[in-house]
């Protein structure tokens, strides 16, 4: 299935879409590119999307005439003029004579059709993911489409804003959410390339803008999110929107106000051949856009030795593919969730501990030896909302309590702990529970660490590991970047993990702790610990002391 749409479009929906498409054709020109300055036209797929996006509730409905959707998300492959399409919609929303809001009904045969009007005093923030891109993408297209079009005289143009000549409305280019003053005036907004919106700031911008939508009820405000497919595990806005749409489609969430559209290539194509790769690109491309697709150039990129083939699949096939630089498969990790799993008291488990003291995060992850099921006993991480210069420290008392409770509740075969920043605590645990149980497992040993990481990555891909679905752990798994060590063995390259850049807010500590816990579990199996109980287990020792 190459198209995923929520909800399923219904031909009976009253819509302003055809009128909006007609307005675009008569008022706009194409933006930057080969067709720059030529009269704009709406192709078949975009026309169908406009019909859905501008659907209104039917006559007699409690909300008759009001927009059916106040959120729309369009996810298409690279090179399908997503930003230009968003700019065309923004132009219609800004114009003083466009039919983008319901005005009245007219009868045509047995049906009642809506007639549109323009928005009074529109305010349109067009938000990109960085300052460098804030005046590019959709806003750059809008600037050309209006300034070089037949109605340029109706607007005053600036590098970061376009204002109606009469001063009653404007579109602005931003790299962050509108201010509280401007946010209250939003009538339509564009969120550009949300697969890149993967920081805490981006997620806050997304939330802030969503909460601005209800403020001008009479203007029936809404937002449009446009993006290429996200990379799984980065917790981008695009990823959360797609997860939300799939939850709606599955009946887990009731939200009739979101319209979501995704076109992708299915997994039925043989990507090892030119024919298979071409057919996959064609499937990811609407038929109305295939005539101007440069297949030769796209297929050439797939075979380039300098190109990341996983990235190629994501941007040109619009498929959900883990980037080659990611250490773990976040999609496979999500598929391993077993939220109902219960680990009984006294069960044989292993623990992994890793983290910093004053920055990022610290984590204690448990693994049931018999099943390979993992769950966090504690993840303590610096809140994203804290200013960079504000001090923060992992609550050591909570860490101590979590470790003590683990030994009191389960039979801990080994605790593998990376000592840096926690040398004193690790030494105390070794003295308390035995140095054969609490093991200093230094993660800076490249070869040993590489073998452990590869084993854990293989377990995820093979679905040998399972877990409780903790969102923080999933985020850390997705954030971990593969760093090739330059060393090889008979299986392949040895690698370690790191953040994508120093100082990044994207944390990975619980992923490392999960790896150490898994490594301890594999050692337990190798030692036969799951079949032959130890004479005096740590669990029994601690329980006897407490009781």
C-alpha positions as CSV (number, residue, x, y, z in Angstrom):
1,X,0.0,0.0,0.0
2,X,1.7,3.2,-1.2
3,X,-0.7,5.7,0.3
4,X,-1.8,6.1,3.9
5,X,-4.5,8.6,4.5
6,X,-6.4,9.6,7.7
7,X,-9.3,9.8,7.5
8,X,-10.4,8.1,4.3
9,X,-11.5,10.8,1.9
10,X,-15.2,10.9,1.2
11,X,-16.5,12.3,-2.1
12,X,-19.6,13.6,-0.3
13,X,-17.6,16.1,1.8
14,X,-18.5,19.7,0.9
15,X,-15.3,21.5,0.0
16,X,-13.8,24.8,-1.1
17,X,-11.0,22.9,-2.7
18,X,-11.9,23.4,-6.4
19,X,-12.5,27.1,-5.8
20,X,-9.1,27.4,-4.1
21,X,-7.4,25.5,-6.9
22,X,-9.0,27.8,-9.5
23,X,-7.9,30.9,-7.5
24,X,-4.3,29.6,-7.5
25,X,-4.3,29.1,-11.2
26,X,-5.4,32.7,-11.9
27,X,-3.4,34.5,-9.3
28,X,0.0,32.8,-8.9
29,X,3.1,31.9,-10.8
30,X,5.6,29.1,-10.1
31,X,8.3,29.8,-7.5
32,X,12.1,29.2,-7.8
33,X,13.0,26.4,-10.2
34,X,12.7,25.5,-13.9
35,X,9.1,26.9,-14.2
36,X,9.8,30.1,-12.3
37,X,7.4,32.9,-13.3
38,X,5.2,30.6,-15.4
39,X,1.4,30.5,-14.6
40,X,0.8,28.1,-11.7
41,X,-1.3,25.1,-12.1
42,X,-2.6,22.5,-9.6
43,X,-1.9,18.9,-10.6
44,X,-4.2,16.0,-10.0
45,X,-2.8,14.9,-6.6
46,X,-2.6,18.4,-5.2
47,X,-6.2,19.1,-6.3
48,X,-7.3,16.0,-4.5
49,X,-5.4,17.1,-1.4
50,X,-7.0,20.6,-1.6
51,X,-10.4,19.0,-1.7
52,X,-9.6,17.2,1.6
53,X,-7.8,20.1,3.3
54,X,-10.5,22.6,2.5
55,X,-13.5,20.3,3.3
56,X,-16.2,21.9,5.5
57,X,-18.9,20.4,7.6
58,X,-22.2,20.0,5.6
59,X,-25.3,22.0,5.8
60,X,-27.3,21.0,8.9
61,X,-24.3,19.9,10.8
62,X,-23.8,21.5,14.2
63,X,-20.6,23.1,12.8
64,X,-21.9,23.6,9.3
65,X,-19.5,25.6,7.1
66,X,-16.6,25.4,9.5
67,X,-13.4,23.7,8.5
68,X,-13.5,19.9,8.9
69,X,-9.8,19.8,9.8
70,X,-7.7,22.3,11.7
71,X,-4.5,20.3,11.2
72,X,-3.1,18.8,8.0
73,X,0.1,16.9,7.4
74,X,1.5,16.0,4.0
75,X,4.4,13.6,3.9
76,X,5.9,13.1,0.4
77,X,9.3,12.2,-1.0
78,X,12.0,14.8,-1.8
79,X,11.5,16.6,-5.1
80,X,7.7,16.7,-5.2
81,X,7.3,20.5,-4.7
82,X,6.0,20.2,-1.1
83,X,7.2,23.6,-0.1
84,X,5.8,25.2,-3.2
85,X,2.4,23.6,-2.6
86,X,2.5,24.9,1.0
87,X,3.4,28.4,-0.4
88,X,0.5,28.3,-2.8
89,X,-1.9,27.6,0.1
90,X,-0.2,30.3,2.2
91,X,-0.8,32.7,-0.7
92,X,-4.5,31.9,-0.8
93,X,-4.7,32.3,2.9
94,X,-3.1,35.7,2.7
95,X,-4.9,37.1,-0.3
96,X,-7.7,39.6,0.1
97,X,-10.0,37.9,-2.5
98,X,-9.5,34.2,-2.1
99,X,-12.2,31.7,-1.3
100,X,-10.5,29.9,1.7
101,X,-13.3,30.3,4.3
102,X,-16.9,29.4,4.2
103,X,-19.3,32.3,3.4
104,X,-22.7,30.9,2.3
105,X,-24.3,27.9,0.6
106,X,-25.6,27.7,-3.0
107,X,-27.9,25.0,-4.2
108,X,-26.8,22.9,-7.2
109,X,-29.3,20.2,-8.0
110,X,-30.0,18.3,-4.8
111,X,-26.7,19.3,-3.2
112,X,-25.6,22.4,-1.2
113,X,-22.2,23.6,-2.2
114,X,-20.1,26.0,-0.1
115,X,-19.0,29.4,-1.4
116,X,-15.8,30.9,0.0
117,X,-14.5,34.2,1.2
118,X,-11.1,35.6,2.2
119,X,-9.7,35.7,5.7
120,X,-10.0,39.1,7.5
121,X,-6.7,40.4,8.8
122,X,-4.7,37.1,8.3
123,X,-1.6,36.3,10.2
124,X,0.5,33.5,8.8
125,X,3.7,32.3,10.5
126,X,5.8,30.1,8.2
127,X,8.3,28.3,10.5
128,X,11.4,26.5,9.5
129,X,13.8,24.4,11.5
130,X,16.7,26.8,11.7
131,X,17.4,30.5,11.3
132,X,19.4,29.8,8.2
133,X,16.3,28.2,6.6
134,X,13.7,30.5,8.0
135,X,13.6,32.7,4.9
136,X,14.0,29.7,2.5
137,X,11.8,26.7,1.8
138,X,8.0,27.6,1.7
139,X,8.5,31.3,2.5
140,X,11.1,31.7,-0.4
141,X,8.6,30.1,-2.8
142,X,5.8,32.4,-1.5
143,X,7.9,35.5,-2.1
144,X,8.5,34.6,-5.7
145,X,5.0,33.3,-6.4
146,X,3.5,36.6,-5.3
147,X,6.1,39.2,-6.2
148,X,6.5,37.9,-9.8
149,X,2.8,37.2,-10.2
150,X,0.0,39.2,-11.7
151,X,-1.2,40.7,-8.4
152,X,2.1,41.8,-7.0
153,X,0.8,45.3,-6.5
154,X,-1.5,44.0,-3.7
155,X,1.5,43.4,-1.4
156,X,4.5,45.0,0.2
157,X,7.5,42.6,0.2
158,X,10.3,42.2,2.7
159,X,13.0,39.6,3.2
160,X,11.2,38.1,6.2
161,X,7.6,39.3,5.7
162,X,4.9,39.9,3.1
163,X,2.1,42.4,4.0
164,X,-1.1,43.2,2.3
165,X,-0.8,46.6,0.8
166,X,-3.8,47.8,2.9
167,X,-2.0,46.6,6.0
168,X,-4.7,44.2,7.1
169,X,-2.7,41.0,7.0
170,X,0.8,39.5,6.7
171,X,2.9,36.3,6.3
172,X,6.1,36.1,8.2
173,X,9.2,33.9,8.1
174,X,10.2,32.5,11.5
175,X,12.7,30.0,13.0
176,X,10.7,29.8,16.2
177,X,7.1,30.0,17.4
178,X,5.3,33.3,17.1
179,X,5.5,35.6,20.1
180,X,2.5,35.6,22.6
181,X,1.2,38.7,20.9
182,X,1.5,37.4,17.4
183,X,0.5,33.9,18.3
184,X,-2.9,35.1,19.4
185,X,-3.5,36.4,15.8
186,X,-2.6,33.2,13.9
187,X,-5.1,32.3,11.2
188,X,-2.9,29.8,9.3
189,X,0.6,28.5,9.9
190,X,3.1,26.4,8.0
191,X,5.6,24.0,9.6
192,X,8.3,23.2,7.1
193,X,10.4,20.0,7.0
194,X,9.2,18.7,10.4
195,X,11.3,15.6,10.0
196,X,14.2,17.9,11.1
197,X,12.2,19.2,14.1
198,X,13.8,16.8,16.6
199,X,15.1,19.0,19.5
200,X,13.3,20.0,22.7
201,X,13.0,23.5,21.3
202,X,11.3,22.2,18.1
203,X,8.8,20.2,20.1
204,X,8.0,23.1,22.3
205,X,7.5,25.3,19.2
206,X,5.1,22.7,17.8
207,X,3.1,22.5,21.0
208,X,3.0,26.3,21.3
209,X,1.7,26.8,17.8
210,X,-0.9,24.1,18.2
211,X,-2.2,25.9,21.3
212,X,-2.4,29.1,19.4
213,X,-5.0,27.7,16.9
214,X,-8.2,28.1,19.0
215,X,-7.6,31.8,19.8
216,X,-9.3,33.3,16.7
217,X,-12.4,31.2,16.5
218,X,-14.2,33.4,13.9
219,X,-11.2,33.0,11.5
220,X,-11.4,29.2,11.7
221,X,-7.6,28.9,12.0
222,X,-5.6,25.8,11.0
223,X,-2.0,24.6,10.3
224,X,-0.2,22.7,7.6
225,X,2.8,20.4,8.3
226,X,4.9,19.4,5.3
227,X,7.8,17.0,5.4
228,X,9.8,14.2,3.9
229,X,9.6,10.9,5.9
230,X,11.3,11.1,9.2
231,X,14.2,9.0,10.4
232,X,12.8,6.6,13.1
233,X,13.9,7.1,16.6
234,X,14.8,10.8,16.5
235,X,11.4,11.8,18.1
236,X,10.9,14.5,15.6
237,X,7.6,16.4,15.2
238,X,7.0,14.5,12.0
239,X,7.5,11.2,13.8
240,X,5.0,12.1,16.6
241,X,2.5,13.3,14.0
242,X,2.6,10.0,12.1
243,X,2.4,8.0,15.3
244,X,-0.6,10.1,16.2
245,X,-2.3,9.5,12.8
246,X,-1.7,5.8,13.0
247,X,-3.2,5.7,16.5
248,X,-6.3,7.4,15.1
249,X,-6.5,4.9,12.2
250,X,-6.2,2.0,14.6
251,X,-9.1,3.4,16.7
252,X,-6.9,4.1,19.7
253,X,-7.5,7.9,19.6
254,X,-10.6,9.8,18.5
255,X,-9.5,13.0,16.8
256,X,-11.5,14.1,13.7
257,X,-9.6,17.3,13.3
258,X,-6.4,15.9,11.8
259,X,-6.0,15.1,8.1
260,X,-2.8,13.1,7.3
261,X,-1.5,12.1,3.9
262,X,1.6,9.8,3.2
263,X,2.8,8.4,-0.1
264,X,5.6,5.9,0.0
265,X,7.2,3.0,-1.9
266,X,6.2,-0.4,-0.5
267,X,8.7,-3.1,0.3
268,X,7.8,-5.2,-2.7
269,X,10.5,-3.8,-5.0
270,X,13.9,-5.4,-5.6
271,X,16.2,-2.6,-4.7
272,X,19.2,-4.6,-5.9
273,X,18.3,-3.8,-9.6
274,X,17.8,-0.7,-11.6
275,X,14.3,-1.8,-12.6
276,X,13.3,-2.4,-9.0
277,X,14.7,0.9,-7.8
278,X,12.9,2.8,-10.6
279,X,9.6,1.1,-9.9
280,X,10.0,2.0,-6.2
281,X,10.6,5.7,-7.1
282,X,7.6,5.6,-9.4
283,X,5.4,4.2,-6.6
284,X,6.5,6.9,-4.2
285,X,5.6,9.5,-6.9
286,X,2.1,10.5,-7.8
287,X,1.2,9.8,-11.4
288,X,0.6,13.5,-12.0
289,X,4.2,14.2,-11.0
290,X,6.0,11.5,-12.8
291,X,6.4,13.3,-16.1
292,X,8.9,15.8,-14.6
293,X,10.8,13.3,-12.4
294,X,14.5,13.0,-13.2
295,X,14.7,9.2,-12.8
296,X,18.2,8.9,-14.2
297,X,19.6,11.4,-11.6
298,X,17.8,9.8,-8.7
299,X,18.8,6.2,-9.7
300,X,22.4,7.4,-10.2
301,X,22.5,8.6,-6.6
302,X,21.4,5.2,-5.4
303,X,24.6,3.6,-6.9
304,X,27.0,6.3,-5.9
305,X,29.7,5.0,-3.5
306,X,29.5,8.2,-1.6
307,X,25.8,8.0,-1.0
308,X,24.1,6.6,2.1
309,X,21.6,4.1,0.6
310,X,19.4,4.2,3.7
311,X,19.1,7.9,3.4
312,X,18.4,7.5,-0.3
313,X,15.5,5.2,0.5
314,X,14.1,7.6,3.1
315,X,14.2,10.8,0.9
316,X,13.4,9.3,-2.5
317,X,11.2,6.4,-1.6
318,X,9.7,8.1,1.4
319,X,10.2,4.9,3.4
320,X,10.7,4.5,7.1
321,X,14.4,3.5,7.2
322,X,17.0,3.8,9.9
323,X,19.9,6.0,8.8
324,X,23.2,4.2,8.3
325,X,24.8,6.3,11.0
326,X,22.4,5.2,13.6
327,X,23.7,2.4,15.8
328,X,20.4,0.7,16.5
329,X,17.2,0.1,14.5
330,X,14.6,2.2,16.2
331,X,11.8,0.7,14.2
332,X,12.8,-2.8,15.3
333,X,13.1,-1.6,18.9
334,X,9.6,-0.2,18.8
335,X,8.3,-3.6,17.5
336,X,9.9,-5.4,20.5
337,X,7.7,-3.7,23.0
338,X,5.7,-6.0,25.4
339,X,4.1,-3.6,27.9
340,X,2.1,-6.3,29.7
341,X,5.2,-8.3,30.8
342,X,5.6,-8.9,34.5
343,X,8.9,-10.1,36.0
344,X,8.2,-11.9,39.3
345,X,10.1,-11.4,42.5
346,X,13.1,-13.6,42.8
347,X,13.5,-13.9,39.0
348,X,17.1,-14.0,37.7
349,X,18.0,-10.7,36.2
350,X,21.0,-8.6,35.2
351,X,21.6,-4.9,35.5
352,X,23.4,-2.3,33.4
353,X,24.4,1.1,34.8
354,X,25.8,4.1,32.9
355,X,25.7,7.9,33.0
356,X,27.1,11.2,34.1
357,X,26.7,13.0,37.3
358,X,25.9,16.6,36.3
359,X,25.0,16.5,32.7
360,X,22.8,14.5,30.3
361,X,21.4,11.4,32.0
362,X,22.1,8.3,34.2
363,X,20.3,5.0,33.8
364,X,19.8,1.7,35.5
365,X,18.3,-0.9,33.2
366,X,17.3,-4.5,34.1
367,X,17.0,-7.6,31.9
368,X,15.3,-10.8,32.8
369,X,17.8,-13.6,31.9
370,X,15.2,-16.2,31.0
371,X,13.2,-14.0,28.5
372,X,15.5,-11.2,27.4
373,X,12.9,-8.7,28.6
374,X,14.3,-5.2,29.5
375,X,12.9,-2.4,31.6
376,X,14.3,0.7,33.2
377,X,14.5,0.8,37.0
378,X,15.5,4.5,36.8
379,X,16.4,7.0,34.1
380,X,17.5,10.4,35.6
381,X,18.1,13.0,33.0
382,X,18.6,16.7,32.9
383,X,15.3,18.4,32.0
384,X,15.3,19.9,28.5
385,X,13.6,23.0,29.9
386,X,16.6,24.0,32.0
387,X,18.8,26.9,30.7
388,X,22.3,25.7,29.7
389,X,24.0,27.6,32.5
390,X,21.7,26.3,35.2
391,X,23.3,23.6,37.4
392,X,21.7,20.2,37.7
393,X,22.8,17.0,39.4
394,X,21.5,13.4,39.2
395,X,19.7,12.7,42.5
396,X,22.2,10.2,43.9
397,X,19.8,9.1,46.7
398,X,17.2,8.0,44.2
399,X,19.9,6.0,42.3
400,X,21.0,4.3,45.6
401,X,17.4,3.4,46.4
402,X,16.8,2.0,42.9
403,X,19.9,-0.3,43.1
404,X,19.0,-1.4,46.6
405,X,15.4,-2.2,45.6
406,X,16.6,-4.2,42.6
407,X,18.8,-6.4,44.8
408,X,16.0,-6.8,47.3
409,X,13.4,-7.7,44.8
410,X,15.1,-9.9,42.2
411,X,18.0,-12.3,42.0
412,X,20.7,-10.1,40.4
413,X,23.3,-12.3,38.7
414,X,25.5,-9.3,37.7
415,X,25.4,-5.6,37.7
416,X,27.7,-4.2,34.9
417,X,28.5,-0.6,35.8
418,X,30.6,2.0,33.9
419,X,32.5,3.6,36.8
420,X,33.3,7.2,35.6
421,X,31.5,9.8,37.8
422,X,30.2,7.0,40.0
423,X,33.4,5.3,41.2
424,X,32.5,5.7,44.9
425,X,29.0,4.3,44.5
426,X,30.2,1.4,42.4
427,X,32.8,0.5,45.0
428,X,30.2,0.6,47.8
429,X,27.8,-1.6,45.8
430,X,30.7,-4.1,45.2
431,X,31.4,-4.1,48.9
432,X,27.7,-4.5,49.8
433,X,26.6,-7.1,47.2
434,X,30.0,-8.7,46.3
435,X,32.6,-7.8,43.7
436,X,31.7,-10.9,41.7
437,X,28.2,-9.5,41.4
438,X,28.9,-5.8,40.9
439,X,31.4,-5.6,38.0
440,X,33.2,-2.5,36.8
441,X,32.6,-2.6,33.1
442,X,34.6,0.2,31.4
443,X,32.9,1.3,28.2
444,X,36.1,3.0,27.0
445,X,37.5,-0.4,26.0
446,X,37.0,-0.2,22.3
447,X,37.1,-3.9,21.3
448,X,35.0,-5.2,24.2
449,X,32.5,-2.4,23.9
450,X,32.2,-2.9,20.1
451,X,31.4,-6.6,20.6
452,X,28.8,-5.8,23.3
453,X,27.2,-3.1,21.1
454,X,27.1,-5.4,18.0
455,X,25.5,-8.1,20.1
456,X,22.8,-5.8,21.4
457,X,22.2,-4.3,17.9
458,X,21.8,-7.8,16.5
459,X,19.4,-8.8,19.3
460,X,17.2,-5.7,18.5
461,X,17.2,-6.5,14.7
462,X,16.4,-10.2,15.4
463,X,13.7,-9.3,17.9
464,X,15.5,-11.3,20.5
465,X,15.2,-8.5,23.1
466,X,11.9,-7.2,24.4
467,X,11.0,-4.3,26.6
468,X,8.3,-2.3,28.3
469,X,8.0,0.5,25.7
470,X,9.5,3.2,27.9
471,X,9.6,6.4,25.8
472,X,12.9,7.7,27.3
473,X,14.7,4.5,26.6
474,X,13.4,4.4,23.1
475,X,14.6,8.0,22.6
476,X,18.1,7.1,23.7
477,X,18.2,4.0,21.5
478,X,17.2,6.2,18.5
479,X,19.7,8.9,19.4
480,X,22.8,6.7,19.5
481,X,25.1,7.4,16.6
482,X,27.4,4.6,15.2
483,X,31.1,5.6,15.3
484,X,33.2,3.1,13.3
485,X,36.5,2.3,15.2
486,X,38.5,1.5,12.0
487,X,38.9,-2.1,13.3
488,X,37.5,-5.2,11.8
489,X,37.0,-8.9,12.6
490,X,35.6,-11.8,10.7
491,X,32.0,-10.5,11.0
492,X,32.6,-6.9,10.0
493,X,33.4,-3.4,11.3
494,X,33.7,-2.7,15.0
495,X,31.9,0.4,16.3
496,X,31.1,2.4,19.4
497,X,28.3,4.9,20.0
498,X,28.1,8.6,20.7
499,X,25.9,11.6,20.4
500,X,25.6,13.1,16.9
501,X,27.7,16.1,18.2
502,X,29.3,17.2,21.5
503,X,26.9,19.1,23.7
504,X,23.8,17.7,21.9
505,X,20.6,17.6,24.0
506,X,19.8,14.1,22.5
507,X,20.8,11.7,25.2
508,X,22.1,8.1,24.8
509,X,23.0,7.0,28.4
510,X,20.1,4.6,28.9
511,X,20.9,2.9,25.5
512,X,24.4,2.2,26.9
513,X,23.0,0.9,30.2
514,X,20.6,-1.4,28.2
515,X,23.6,-2.7,26.2
516,X,25.6,-3.4,29.4
517,X,22.5,-5.2,30.9
518,X,22.2,-7.3,27.8
519,X,25.9,-8.1,27.8
520,X,25.5,-9.3,31.4
521,X,22.5,-11.4,30.4
522,X,24.5,-13.1,27.6
523,X,27.3,-13.8,30.0
524,X,24.9,-15.3,32.4
525,X,23.5,-17.6,29.7
526,X,27.1,-18.6,28.7
527,X,27.9,-19.4,32.3
528,X,24.7,-21.5,32.6
529,X,23.4,-19.3,35.3
530,X,19.8,-19.5,34.0
531,X,19.8,-23.3,34.5
532,X,21.9,-23.8,37.6
533,X,21.1,-21.6,40.5
534,X,24.0,-20.2,42.5
535,X,24.4,-21.7,46.0
536,X,23.7,-18.4,47.7
537,X,22.2,-15.8,45.4
538,X,22.5,-12.1,46.0
539,X,18.7,-11.9,46.1
540,X,18.5,-14.3,49.0
541,X,21.4,-12.6,50.8
542,X,19.7,-9.2,50.6
543,X,16.3,-10.5,51.5
544,X,17.7,-12.2,54.6
545,X,19.3,-9.0,55.7
546,X,16.1,-7.0,55.3
547,X,13.9,-9.6,57.0
